[in-house]
């Protein structure tokens, strides 16, 4: 399983890259604005450089399919690691599958996003999308179990040997991450505020404290034993 960071905060991304646990980054217009990015192209170029050869998802900003196509083709020229996020439908409920399919035929990596159902996921996979982003938190908001959706989509992809990879997003709690991982997500995109919670544990800190105290006492005893041995010479 891979971990993407769901952020446009360069400082946070660099920190977790140094930890060795980041395989890519996802963004959207809301995230970029929240993290202080006011120029989409400049922000995307900076992030693409920071993540190196890892994928960076950048989302289109229109409901109109022709504009989506134009934006996606432009975004893809900015850096070789850019993946374009296209919603499965627009806000009017119109299918964006044709857009996704056309772009994949152009050789552009597509992240089919805002997916909340098994049916949406299998159609997105059929178009040739590289990634299928299942929004776990929003699936749960609708009264469904995101783990069941993730598990069913993963099984279906494996059964038919399709190349699309599941990204689970809309993470609300650390437990969402654990559930998605156990359900078979290929990738989980995690807001950076959850990563410290994943690595920390109060009893791990207590265990390390005991180890350090024991090591210090052992060292003191060794020094005393050496001093006694030296005094007898």
Secondary structure, DSSP 8 states (H G I E B T S, - for coil): -EEEEE---HHHHHHHHHHT---EEE--HHHHHHTT---HHHHHHHHHHHHTTSEEEEE---S-HHHHHHHHHHHHHH-TTEEEEEESB-TT--B-HHHHHHHHHTT--EEEEEE-SHHHHHHHHHHT-SEEEEEHHHHHHTT--HHHHHHHHHHHHHHTT---EEEEE---SHHHHHHHHHHT-SEEEE-HHHHHHHH--HHHHHHHHHHHHHHHHHHHHHHHHHHHHHHT-
